[in-house]
Amino acid sequence: MPLKQTKDYYQILKISPQASLAEVKKSYRQVAYQYQPDKNHDNFSAIHYFHEIQEAYETLYHSHRLPAHDDERGLA
């Protein structure tokens, strides 16, 4: 069975693991604006990346999901 590749949400949002919630939100807005589907309607990889950005934000901004992600990152 192949190993599941862990996404690094910090890298996706271009922040450090020590970033505050305000920094997470600010970075999310900047990166999401760059890859939003309205601006990249013909670029399917940008649209896919936009969904990863949303997933990263949901995980990092909502602290109840954060410990599980950090544990998974540590094992990768």
FENTAQUI-V885063 format. One line per field, one symbol per residue. ss: DSSP state (@ for helix, = for strand, . for the rest). phi: phi as a letter, one per 20 degrees, with the letter a starting at -180 (. if undefined). burial: 1 if it has 16 or more other C-alpha atoms within 10 Angstrom, else 0. Layout:
ss=???
phi=???
burial=???
//
This chain:
ss=........@@@@........@@@@@@@@@@@@@@@........@@@@@@@@@@@@@@@@@@.@@@@@@@@@@@@@.
phi=.fffeeeeffffelcefefffffffffgffffffdfgfecfedffffffgfffffffgfffeffefgfffffffef
burial=0000000111011010000000010011001100111000000001101111110110111000000010000000
//
